[in-house]
């Protein structure tokens, strides 16, 4: 009889038959350890009645072994290998709390990131800048983060201001510069210096040549957007006297960006305007804006835009955003949003909080809820207090059986099917004449 083929042999070896030492960081690596802490109770449906016991210590050791391998690979000669290692570290840092592991290797990580930003190409620089953000988010606002920023800050500024660097790399470095400065900077001089660097970038959007259709878009628009949003984030932690200066400097110029061809620039400018008005009214209850009628007219036009040359999805998104911006400027109103994470709730009730939340959500992605539960720094930023620790009895009361989940899903499916059937019937009746 012929010998049976060995299964899984392709997974053990890389190209050219060379054995792979390290496998990429996967969602399974994150989910096992994450469930063992507290994000497992973020959704009651995540509990099962009978599940295999997980050896947490062995899982943690296996994970740390993989991460050590990724850190070593950031020094590899191959650019693709370095980039893959950076992306794997980003995935791990965004989905887990690794404070002790990172603290032991902080200098090594900082050196690797610095080298990749300096020597790497566009994609590698973007990955390294993203990892630098997550590194500071993990460490929080301590002296270790300050030392990391002292090393990386000048490198990031150099790339942001380098006209010969790729736009994508400059964009990633601008975002990283703003977030890291927000996290670590107690030195007001460094804060003002970073804001000035970002201002020098996005104010170029004010100076572009305009035609009859408004501000013409260029390939640098994405860079201007990132610089503007990073600058706005830093404005939220400035002293009030500096906030007043910045408002006087930019409030009458920002409306020109509402005519930009790029949807994301229009939205960024609109949300920044709403935040500036909110801060201005906090500093001065009698704040008065001279060109209010012209501004509200522009905002109302964007909130009701029916331009046929724009995609329906873009128009829908624009109208939704600018309805809120218009309410903020005209009525001083903000539509409160609720964010659920585990057993906790957080209310976003102002533009400052929304700007901060959106920034960190962009960096952490699907790991945002887990970090809101467990990350001391983020909980401090949003004034959530110390992490909530649930005992085994409380977790058991939150547990839902498989049968109950099945009933719930079946009922939801039936209701959704009926609602869609009614809509289909209405569409079928329209325009039928006999």
Sine and cosine of phi, psi and omega as CSV:
sin_phi,cos_phi,sin_psi,cos_psi,sin_omega,cos_omega
0.00,0.00,0.61,-0.79,0.02,-1.00
-0.93,0.37,0.53,-0.85,0.00,-1.00
-0.94,0.35,0.71,-0.71,0.05,-1.00
-0.92,0.40,0.58,-0.82,0.00,-1.00
-0.96,0.28,0.60,-0.80,0.04,-1.00
-0.97,0.25,0.81,-0.58,0.00,-1.00
-1.00,0.05,0.52,-0.85,0.08,-1.00
0.99,0.16,0.07,1.00,-0.02,-1.00
-0.92,0.40,-0.49,0.87,0.00,-1.00
-0.93,0.36,-0.39,0.92,-0.05,-1.00
-0.99,0.11,-0.20,0.98,-0.06,-1.00
-1.00,-0.08,-0.26,0.96,-0.06,-1.00
-0.80,-0.61,0.53,-0.85,0.02,-1.00
-1.00,-0.06,-0.30,-0.95,-0.01,-1.00
-0.89,0.45,0.62,-0.79,0.03,-1.00
0.96,0.29,0.26,0.97,0.05,-1.00
0.97,0.24,0.13,0.99,-0.01,-1.00
-0.98,0.18,0.71,-0.71,0.00,-1.00
-0.93,0.36,0.62,-0.79,0.05,-1.00
-1.00,0.02,0.76,-0.65,0.00,-1.00
-1.00,0.10,-0.56,0.83,-0.11,-0.99
-0.73,-0.69,0.76,-0.65,0.07,-1.00
-1.00,-0.02,0.50,-0.86,0.01,-1.00
-0.87,0.50,0.52,-0.85,0.05,-1.00
-0.91,0.41,0.80,-0.59,-0.07,-1.00
-0.91,-0.42,0.16,-0.99,0.04,-1.00
-0.90,0.44,-0.50,0.87,0.01,-1.00
-0.90,0.43,-0.63,0.77,0.03,-1.00
-0.86,0.51,-0.64,0.77,-0.02,-1.00
-0.97,0.25,-0.67,0.75,-0.16,-0.99
-0.93,0.37,-0.61,0.79,-0.03,-1.00
-0.88,0.47,-0.77,0.64,-0.05,-1.00
-0.95,0.31,-0.60,0.80,0.00,-1.00
-0.88,0.47,-0.70,0.72,0.02,-1.00
-0.88,0.47,-0.51,0.86,-0.06,-1.00
-0.95,0.30,-0.27,0.96,0.02,-1.00
-0.99,-0.13,-1.00,-0.06,-0.09,-1.00
-0.63,-0.77,-0.19,0.98,-0.02,-1.00
-0.97,0.26,-0.16,0.99,0.06,-1.00
-0.89,0.46,-0.46,0.89,0.02,-1.00
-1.00,-0.09,0.24,0.97,0.07,-1.00
-0.93,0.36,-0.39,0.92,0.03,-1.00
-0.65,-0.76,0.88,-0.47,-0.03,-1.00
-0.83,0.56,-0.49,0.87,-0.03,-1.00
-0.93,0.36,-0.20,0.98,-0.04,-1.00
-0.97,0.23,-0.20,0.98,0.00,-1.00
-1.00,0.04,0.62,-0.78,0.09,-1.00
-0.88,-0.47,0.41,-0.91,-0.04,-1.00
-0.92,0.38,-0.71,0.71,-0.03,-1.00
-0.82,-0.58,0.90,-0.44,0.01,-1.00
-0.69,-0.72,0.50,-0.86,0.00,-1.00
-0.92,0.39,0.60,-0.80,0.03,-1.00
-0.95,0.30,0.69,-0.72,-0.04,-1.00
-0.97,-0.23,0.77,-0.64,0.07,-1.00
-0.98,0.20,0.99,-0.12,-0.12,-0.99
-0.89,0.45,-0.63,0.78,-0.03,-1.00
-0.90,0.43,-0.69,0.72,0.01,-1.00
-0.92,0.40,-0.62,0.78,0.02,-1.00
-0.89,0.45,-0.68,0.73,0.00,-1.00
-0.90,0.43,-0.66,0.76,0.02,-1.00
-0.90,0.43,-0.66,0.75,0.01,-1.00
-0.90,0.44,-0.67,0.74,0.00,-1.00
-0.90,0.44,-0.72,0.69,-0.01,-1.00
-0.90,0.44,-0.57,0.82,0.05,-1.00
-0.88,0.47,-0.69,0.73,0.03,-1.00
-0.89,0.45,-0.70,0.71,-0.04,-1.00
-0.90,0.43,-0.60,0.80,0.07,-1.00
-0.88,0.48,-0.63,0.78,0.04,-1.00
-0.90,0.45,-0.65,0.76,0.03,-1.00
-0.90,0.44,-0.65,0.76,0.01,-1.00
-0.88,0.47,-0.66,0.75,0.05,-1.00
-0.89,0.45,-0.61,0.80,-0.05,-1.00
-0.95,0.30,-0.25,0.97,0.07,-1.00
-0.93,0.36,-0.17,0.99,0.04,-1.00
-0.97,-0.26,0.12,0.99,-0.05,-1.00
-0.91,0.42,0.40,-0.91,0.02,-1.00
-0.95,0.33,-0.50,0.86,-0.04,-1.00
-0.98,0.19,0.80,-0.60,0.01,-1.00
-0.90,0.44,-0.62,0.79,0.01,-1.00
-0.91,0.42,-0.63,0.78,0.03,-1.00
-0.91,0.41,-0.69,0.72,0.02,-1.00
-0.88,0.48,-0.71,0.71,-0.02,-1.00
-0.90,0.44,-0.68,0.74,0.02,-1.00
-0.88,0.47,-0.64,0.77,0.02,-1.00
-0.91,0.42,-0.67,0.74,0.04,-1.00
-0.88,0.47,-0.68,0.73,-0.01,-1.00
-0.91,0.42,-0.62,0.78,0.03,-1.00
-0.91,0.41,-0.65,0.76,0.05,-1.00
-0.91,0.41,-0.63,0.77,0.06,-1.00
-0.86,0.50,-0.70,0.71,0.00,-1.00
-0.87,0.49,-0.67,0.75,0.01,-1.00
-0.93,0.38,-0.71,0.71,-0.05,-1.00
-0.92,0.39,-0.51,0.86,-0.02,-1.00
-0.99,0.16,-0.40,0.92,-0.10,-0.99
-0.97,-0.24,-0.11,0.99,-0.07,-1.00
-0.61,-0.79,0.35,-0.94,0.16,-0.99
-0.99,-0.10,0.89,-0.45,-0.09,-1.00
-0.80,-0.60,0.66,0.75,-0.16,-0.99
-0.84,0.55,-0.80,0.61,-0.07,-1.00
-0.91,0.41,-0.68,0.74,0.02,-1.00
-0.87,0.50,-0.68,0.73,-0.03,-1.00
-0.94,0.35,-0.66,0.75,-0.03,-1.00
-0.87,0.49,-0.57,0.82,0.00,-1.00
-0.95,0.32,-0.35,0.94,-0.08,-1.00
-0.80,-0.59,0.41,0.91,-0.08,-1.00
-0.86,0.51,-0.73,0.69,-0.05,-1.00
-0.91,0.40,-0.64,0.77,0.02,-1.00
-0.89,0.45,-0.70,0.71,0.01,-1.00
-0.89,0.45,-0.69,0.72,0.00,-1.00
-0.88,0.48,-0.70,0.71,0.02,-1.00
-0.89,0.46,-0.66,0.75,0.01,-1.00
-0.90,0.44,-0.69,0.72,0.01,-1.00
-0.90,0.44,-0.70,0.72,0.01,-1.00
-0.87,0.50,-0.69,0.73,-0.03,-1.00
-0.92,0.40,-0.66,0.75,-0.01,-1.00
-0.92,0.39,-0.60,0.80,0.03,-1.00
-0.94,0.34,-0.64,0.77,-0.03,-1.00
-0.95,0.30,-0.71,0.70,-0.17,-0.98
-0.99,-0.15,-0.38,0.92,-0.14,-0.99
-0.98,0.21,0.19,-0.98,0.10,-0.99
-1.00,0.05,-0.13,-0.99,-0.15,-0.99
-0.81,0.58,-0.82,0.57,-0.08,-1.00
-0.89,0.45,-0.64,0.77,0.01,-1.00
-0.92,0.40,-0.64,0.77,0.04,-1.00
-0.89,0.45,-0.65,0.76,0.03,-1.00
-0.89,0.46,-0.70,0.71,0.00,-1.00
-0.90,0.43,-0.65,0.76,0.00,-1.00
-0.92,0.40,-0.65,0.76,0.03,-1.00
-0.90,0.43,-0.66,0.75,0.05,-1.00
-0.89,0.45,-0.64,0.77,0.03,-1.00
-0.92,0.40,-0.58,0.81,0.04,-1.00
-0.88,0.48,-0.66,0.75,0.06,-1.00
-0.85,0.52,-0.76,0.65,-0.05,-1.00
-0.92,0.39,-0.54,0.84,0.05,-1.00
-0.88,0.48,-0.71,0.71,0.01,-1.00
-0.94,0.35,-0.60,0.80,0.05,-1.00
-0.88,0.47,-0.65,0.76,0.01,-1.00
-0.92,0.39,-0.68,0.73,-0.08,-1.00
-0.98,0.18,-0.44,0.90,-0.01,-1.00
0.98,0.19,-0.24,-0.97,-0.13,-0.99
-1.00,-0.08,0.86,0.51,0.03,-1.00
-0.94,-0.35,-0.07,-1.00,-0.04,-1.00
-0.92,0.40,-0.49,0.87,0.02,-1.00
-0.90,0.43,-0.66,0.75,0.04,-1.00
-0.91,0.41,-0.62,0.79,0.02,-1.00
-0.88,0.48,-0.68,0.74,0.01,-1.00
-0.91,0.41,-0.62,0.79,0.05,-1.00
-0.89,0.45,-0.67,0.74,-0.01,-1.00
-0.93,0.36,-0.55,0.83,0.06,-1.00
-0.89,0.46,-0.54,0.84,0.03,-1.00
-0.98,0.21,-0.71,0.70,-0.13,-0.99
-1.00,0.04,-0.45,0.89,-0.06,-1.00
-0.80,0.60,-0.81,0.59,0.01,-1.00
-0.87,0.50,-0.58,0.81,0.02,-1.00
-0.92,0.39,-0.69,0.73,0.02,-1.00
-0.89,0.45,-0.70,0.72,0.01,-1.00
-0.89,0.47,-0.62,0.78,-0.01,-1.00
-0.89,0.46,-0.69,0.73,0.00,-1.00
-0.93,0.38,-0.68,0.73,-0.01,-1.00
-0.85,0.52,-0.64,0.77,-0.07,-1.00
-1.00,-0.01,-0.04,1.00,-0.05,-1.00
-1.00,0.07,0.96,-0.28,-0.02,-1.00
-0.91,0.40,-0.30,0.95,0.00,-1.00
-1.00,0.04,-0.25,0.97,0.03,-1.00
-0.96,0.27,0.34,-0.94,-0.01,-1.00
-0.92,0.38,0.50,-0.87,-0.01,-1.00
-0.88,0.47,-0.63,0.78,-0.03,-1.00
-0.90,0.44,-0.66,0.75,0.02,-1.00
-0.92,0.40,-0.68,0.73,0.02,-1.00
-0.90,0.44,-0.63,0.78,0.03,-1.00
-0.89,0.46,-0.74,0.68,0.00,-1.00
-0.90,0.44,-0.63,0.78,0.00,-1.00
-0.94,0.34,-0.57,0.82,0.05,-1.00
-0.90,0.44,-0.71,0.71,0.05,-1.00
-0.89,0.46,-0.71,0.70,0.01,-1.00
-0.88,0.48,-0.67,0.74,0.00,-1.00
-0.87,0.50,-0.71,0.70,0.00,-1.00
-0.91,0.42,-0.71,0.70,-0.05,-1.00
-0.92,0.38,-0.72,0.69,-0.01,-1.00
-0.89,0.45,-0.64,0.77,0.03,-1.00
-0.91,0.42,-0.64,0.76,0.04,-1.00
-0.86,0.50,-0.64,0.77,-0.08,-1.00
-0.97,0.26,-0.71,0.71,-0.26,-0.96
-0.96,-0.27,-0.35,0.94,-0.24,-0.97
-0.99,0.16,0.90,-0.43,0.20,-0.98
-0.98,-0.19,-0.28,0.96,-0.01,-1.00
-0.99,0.15,0.92,-0.39,-0.06,-1.00
-0.90,0.43,-0.51,0.86,0.02,-1.00
-0.90,0.44,-0.67,0.74,0.03,-1.00
-0.92,0.40,-0.60,0.80,0.05,-1.00
-0.88,0.48,-0.74,0.67,-0.01,-1.00
-0.91,0.41,-0.60,0.80,0.01,-1.00
-0.90,0.43,-0.67,0.74,0.01,-1.00
-0.92,0.40,-0.67,0.74,0.02,-1.00
-0.89,0.45,-0.62,0.78,0.02,-1.00
-0.90,0.43,-0.64,0.77,0.04,-1.00
-0.87,0.49,-0.70,0.71,0.00,-1.00
-0.94,0.35,-0.60,0.80,0.05,-1.00
-0.87,0.49,-0.64,0.77,-0.01,-1.00
-0.88,0.47,-0.38,0.93,0.01,-1.00
-1.00,0.07,-0.85,0.52,-0.15,-0.99
-0.97,0.25,-0.36,0.93,0.04,-1.00
-0.93,0.36,-0.27,0.96,0.08,-1.00
-0.91,0.42,-0.39,0.92,0.06,-1.00
-0.92,0.38,-0.46,0.89,0.06,-1.00
-0.92,0.38,-0.54,0.84,-0.22,-0.98
-1.00,-0.03,-0.05,1.00,-0.06,-1.00
-0.93,0.38,0.49,-0.87,0.02,-1.00
-0.89,0.46,0.63,-0.78,-0.02,-1.00
-0.90,-0.44,0.57,-0.82,0.10,-0.99
-0.92,-0.38,-0.22,-0.98,-0.07,-1.00
-0.92,0.38,-0.34,0.94,-0.02,-1.00
-1.00,-0.03,-0.02,1.00,0.00,-1.00
0.91,-0.41,-0.48,-0.88,-0.07,-1.00
-0.98,0.18,0.82,-0.58,0.00,-1.00
-0.98,0.21,0.63,-0.77,-0.04,-1.00
-0.99,0.10,0.50,-0.86,0.06,-1.00
-0.75,-0.66,0.12,-0.99,-0.01,-1.00
-0.94,0.35,-0.21,0.98,0.02,-1.00
-1.00,0.04,0.02,1.00,-0.07,-1.00
-0.85,0.52,-0.66,0.75,-0.01,-1.00
-0.89,0.46,-0.57,0.82,0.05,-1.00
-0.92,0.39,-0.69,0.72,0.02,-1.00
-0.88,0.48,-0.64,0.77,0.00,-1.00
-0.89,0.45,-0.75,0.66,-0.02,-1.00
-0.89,0.46,-0.66,0.75,0.01,-1.00
-0.91,0.42,-0.65,0.76,0.01,-1.00
-0.90,0.44,-0.71,0.70,-0.02,-1.00
-0.92,0.38,-0.62,0.78,0.04,-1.00
-0.91,0.41,-0.65,0.76,0.04,-1.00
-0.90,0.45,-0.66,0.75,0.01,-1.00
-0.89,0.45,-0.64,0.77,0.05,-1.00
-0.87,0.49,-0.70,0.72,-0.01,-1.00
-0.93,0.36,-0.50,0.87,0.02,-1.00
-0.88,0.48,-0.51,0.86,-0.05,-1.00
-0.93,0.36,-0.26,0.97,0.02,-1.00
-0.92,-0.39,0.18,0.98,0.02,-1.00
-0.98,0.19,0.45,-0.89,0.15,-0.99
-0.89,0.46,0.44,-0.90,-0.11,-0.99
-0.88,0.48,-0.58,0.81,-0.01,-1.00
-0.91,0.41,-0.57,0.82,0.05,-1.00
-0.96,0.29,-0.59,0.81,0.05,-1.00
-0.86,0.51,-0.68,0.73,0.02,-1.00
-0.87,0.49,-0.67,0.74,0.01,-1.00
-0.89,0.46,-0.70,0.71,-0.02,-1.00
-0.92,0.40,-0.61,0.79,0.03,-1.00
-0.90,0.44,-0.71,0.70,0.03,-1.00
-0.88,0.47,-0.54,0.84,-0.06,-1.00
-0.97,0.23,-0.60,0.80,-0.20,-0.98
-0.91,-0.41,-0.32,0.95,-0.13,-0.99
-0.89,0.46,-0.55,0.83,-0.02,-1.00
-1.00,0.06,-0.16,0.99,0.00,-1.00
-0.99,-0.15,-0.54,0.84,-0.06,-1.00
-0.85,0.53,-0.61,0.79,0.00,-1.00
-0.83,0.55,-0.40,0.92,0.03,-1.00
-0.90,0.43,-0.45,0.89,-0.01,-1.00
-0.97,0.24,-0.21,0.98,0.03,-1.00
-0.93,0.36,-0.25,0.97,0.00,-1.00
-0.99,-0.11,0.11,0.99,-0.03,-1.00
-0.91,0.41,0.53,-0.85,0.03,-1.00
-0.93,0.37,-0.43,0.90,-0.07,-1.00
-0.99,0.12,0.82,-0.57,-0.04,-1.00
-0.87,0.50,-0.70,0.72,-0.04,-1.00
-0.90,0.43,-0.55,0.84,0.07,-1.00
-0.93,0.37,-0.66,0.75,0.03,-1.00
-0.88,0.48,-0.69,0.72,-0.02,-1.00
-0.92,0.39,-0.69,0.72,0.02,-1.00
-0.87,0.49,-0.68,0.73,0.02,-1.00
-0.91,0.42,-0.66,0.75,0.00,-1.00
-0.90,0.44,-0.72,0.70,-0.01,-1.00
-0.93,0.38,-0.57,0.82,0.06,-1.00
-0.91,0.42,-0.65,0.76,0.05,-1.00
-0.87,0.49,-0.70,0.71,0.02,-1.00
-0.87,0.49,-0.66,0.75,0.01,-1.00
-0.92,0.38,-0.64,0.77,0.03,-1.00
-0.90,0.44,-0.66,0.75,0.05,-1.00
-0.90,0.44,-0.64,0.77,0.02,-1.00
-0.89,0.46,-0.72,0.69,0.01,-1.00
-0.92,0.39,-0.63,0.78,-0.01,-1.00
-0.89,0.46,-0.65,0.76,-0.01,-1.00
-0.96,0.27,-0.41,0.91,0.10,-1.00
-0.95,0.31,-0.60,0.80,-0.01,-1.00
-0.98,0.18,-0.49,0.87,-0.03,-1.00
-0.58,-0.82,0.95,-0.31,-0.04,-1.00
-0.88,0.47,-0.43,0.90,-0.02,-1.00
-0.98,-0.18,0.40,0.91,-0.03,-1.00
-0.84,0.55,0.73,-0.69,-0.02,-1.00
-0.76,-0.65,0.76,-0.65,0.02,-1.00
-0.95,-0.31,0.84,-0.54,-0.15,-0.99
-0.89,0.45,-0.68,0.74,-0.09,-1.00
-0.99,-0.11,0.62,0.78,-0.07,-1.00
-0.88,0.48,-0.67,0.74,-0.04,-1.00
-0.89,0.46,-0.69,0.72,0.01,-1.00
-0.91,0.42,-0.65,0.76,-0.01,-1.00
-0.91,0.41,-0.73,0.68,-0.02,-1.00
-0.91,0.42,-0.51,0.86,0.06,-1.00
-0.90,0.43,-0.68,0.73,0.05,-1.00
-0.89,0.45,-0.72,0.70,-0.04,-1.00
-0.91,0.42,-0.63,0.78,0.01,-1.00
-0.92,0.40,-0.61,0.80,0.04,-1.00
-0.90,0.45,-0.63,0.77,0.02,-1.00
-0.96,0.29,-0.52,0.86,0.00,-1.00
-0.96,0.26,-0.28,0.96,-0.01,-1.00
-0.82,-0.57,0.40,0.92,-0.10,-1.00
-0.88,0.48,0.78,-0.62,0.04,-1.00
-0.83,-0.56,0.43,0.90,-0.04,-1.00
-0.86,0.51,0.85,-0.53,-0.06,-1.00
-0.95,0.31,-0.29,0.96,-0.03,-1.00
-0.99,0.15,-0.10,1.00,0.00,-1.00
-0.97,-0.24,0.51,-0.86,-0.01,-1.00
-0.91,0.42,0.53,-0.85,-0.03,-1.00
-0.87,0.49,-0.65,0.76,-0.01,-1.00
-0.89,0.45,-0.67,0.74,0.02,-1.00
-0.90,0.44,-0.68,0.73,0.00,-1.00
-0.90,0.43,-0.66,0.75,0.00,-1.00
-0.89,0.45,-0.71,0.71,0.01,-1.00
-0.90,0.44,-0.69,0.72,-0.02,-1.00
-0.90,0.44,-0.72,0.70,-0.02,-1.00
-0.89,0.46,-0.64,0.76,0.00,-1.00
-0.88,0.47,-0.72,0.69,-0.02,-1.00
-0.91,0.41,-0.73,0.69,-0.13,-0.99
-0.98,0.21,-0.30,0.95,0.17,-0.98
-0.90,0.43,-0.66,0.75,0.03,-1.00
-0.94,0.35,-0.64,0.77,0.02,-1.00
-0.89,0.45,-0.68,0.73,0.00,-1.00
-0.88,0.47,-0.67,0.75,0.03,-1.00
-0.90,0.44,-0.60,0.80,0.00,-1.00
-0.92,0.39,-0.67,0.74,-0.05,-1.00
-0.96,0.27,-0.69,0.73,-0.08,-1.00
-0.99,0.14,-0.74,0.67,-0.19,-0.98
-0.94,-0.35,0.03,1.00,-0.04,-1.00
0.84,0.55,0.60,0.80,-0.09,-1.00
-0.92,-0.39,0.50,-0.86,0.07,-1.00
-0.70,-0.71,0.79,-0.62,0.03,-1.00
-0.97,0.26,0.96,-0.28,-0.07,-1.00
-0.89,0.46,0.71,-0.71,0.06,-1.00
-0.91,-0.42,0.52,-0.85,0.03,-1.00
-0.91,-0.41,0.75,-0.67,0.05,-1.00
-0.93,-0.38,0.82,-0.58,0.01,-1.00
-0.98,-0.18,0.71,-0.71,0.13,-0.99
-0.52,-0.85,0.93,-0.37,-0.08,-1.00
0.88,0.47,-0.68,-0.74,0.01,-1.00
-0.99,0.13,0.00,1.00,-0.11,-0.99
-0.98,-0.20,0.32,-0.95,0.05,-1.00
-0.72,-0.70,0.62,-0.78,0.08,-1.00
-0.78,-0.62,0.73,-0.69,0.00,-1.00
-0.97,-0.23,0.81,-0.58,0.08,-1.00
-0.99,-0.11,0.96,-0.29,-0.17,-0.98
-0.86,-0.52,0.26,0.97,0.06,-1.00
-0.39,-0.92,0.27,-0.96,-0.06,-1.00
-0.94,0.34,-0.52,0.85,0.03,-1.00
-0.89,0.46,-0.72,0.69,-0.01,-1.00
-0.92,0.39,-0.62,0.79,0.01,-1.00
-0.90,0.43,-0.69,0.73,0.01,-1.00
-0.87,0.49,-0.69,0.72,-0.01,-1.00
-0.91,0.41,-0.71,0.70,-0.01,-1.00
-0.89,0.46,-0.73,0.69,-0.01,-1.00
-0.87,0.49,-0.61,0.79,-0.01,-1.00
-0.90,0.44,-0.76,0.65,-0.04,-1.00
-0.96,0.28,-0.49,0.87,0.07,-1.00
-0.92,0.40,-0.60,0.80,0.05,-1.00
-0.89,0.46,-0.59,0.80,-0.02,-1.00
-0.98,0.20,-0.69,0.72,-0.11,-0.99
-1.00,0.04,-0.36,0.93,0.02,-1.00
0.87,0.50,-0.76,-0.65,-0.05,-1.00
-0.93,0.36,-0.21,0.98,0.02,-1.00
-1.00,0.09,0.02,1.00,-0.06,-1.00
-0.86,0.50,-0.71,0.70,-0.03,-1.00
-0.89,0.45,-0.66,0.75,0.01,-1.00
-0.89,0.45,-0.66,0.75,0.00,-1.00
-0.94,0.34,-0.55,0.83,0.08,-1.00
-0.89,0.45,-0.53,0.85,0.03,-1.00
-0.96,0.27,-0.62,0.78,-0.25,-0.97
-0.88,-0.48,-0.35,0.94,-0.11,-0.99
-1.00,0.10,0.91,-0.41,-0.06,-1.00
-0.87,0.50,-0.62,0.78,-0.03,-1.00
-0.89,0.45,-0.76,0.64,-0.02,-1.00
-0.90,0.44,-0.61,0.79,0.03,-1.00
-0.91,0.41,-0.53,0.85,0.10,-0.99
-0.93,0.38,-0.70,0.71,-0.02,-1.00
-0.85,0.53,-0.69,0.73,-0.06,-1.00
-0.99,-0.12,0.20,0.98,0.09,-1.00
0.82,0.57,0.76,0.65,-0.03,-1.00
-0.99,-0.13,-0.13,0.99,-0.03,-1.00
0.98,0.18,-0.10,-1.00,0.00,-1.00
-0.92,0.40,0.40,-0.92,0.01,-1.00
-0.83,0.55,0.61,-0.80,0.02,-1.00
-0.99,0.12,0.84,-0.54,0.02,-1.00
-0.97,-0.23,0.85,-0.53,-0.01,-1.00
-0.97,-0.23,0.71,-0.70,0.03,-1.00
-0.99,0.14,0.10,-0.99,-0.08,-1.00
-0.89,0.46,-0.58,0.81,-0.02,-1.00
-0.91,0.42,-0.67,0.74,0.01,-1.00
-0.91,0.41,-0.67,0.75,0.02,-1.00
-0.88,0.47,-0.59,0.81,-0.02,-1.00
-0.92,0.39,-0.59,0.81,0.02,-1.00
-0.93,0.36,-0.41,0.91,0.01,-1.00
-1.00,0.10,-0.10,0.99,-0.11,-0.99
-0.97,0.26,0.68,-0.73,0.04,-1.00
-0.89,-0.46,0.72,-0.70,-0.03,-1.00
-0.96,0.29,0.31,-0.95,0.02,-1.00
-0.89,0.46,-0.63,0.78,-0.01,-1.00
-0.89,0.45,-0.69,0.73,0.03,-1.00
-0.89,0.45,-0.65,0.76,0.05,-1.00
-0.89,0.46,-0.64,0.77,0.02,-1.00
-0.89,0.46,-0.71,0.71,0.02,-1.00
-0.88,0.47,-0.68,0.73,0.00,-1.00
-0.89,0.45,-0.72,0.69,-0.01,-1.00
-0.91,0.42,-0.60,0.80,0.02,-1.00
-0.91,0.42,-0.69,0.72,0.01,-1.00
-0.90,0.44,-0.67,0.74,0.02,-1.00
-0.90,0.43,-0.63,0.78,0.00,-1.00
-0.91,0.42,-0.69,0.72,0.01,-1.00
-0.89,0.45,-0.69,0.72,0.00,-1.00
-0.89,0.45,-0.66,0.75,0.01,-1.00
-0.91,0.42,-0.65,0.76,0.00,-1.00
-0.90,0.43,-0.68,0.73,0.02,-1.00
-0.89,0.46,-0.69,0.72,-0.01,-1.00
-0.89,0.46,-0.66,0.75,-0.01,-1.00
-0.94,0.35,-0.59,0.81,0.01,-1.00
-0.89,0.45,-0.64,0.77,0.03,-1.00
-0.89,0.46,-0.68,0.74,0.01,-1.00
-0.90,0.44,-0.64,0.77,0.00,-1.00
-0.91,0.41,-0.64,0.77,0.01,-1.00
-0.89,0.46,-0.65,0.76,0.01,-1.00
-0.91,0.42,-0.65,0.76,0.01,-1.00
-0.91,0.41,-0.57,0.82,-0.04,-1.00
-0.94,0.34,-0.49,0.87,-0.04,-1.00
-0.98,0.18,-0.36,0.93,-0.09,-1.00
-0.94,0.33,0.78,-0.62,0.14,-0.99
0.99,0.14,0.18,0.98,0.01,-1.00
-1.00,-0.09,0.91,-0.40,0.01,-1.00
-0.81,-0.58,0.66,-0.76,-0.02,-1.00
-0.81,-0.58,0.00,0.00,0.00,0.00
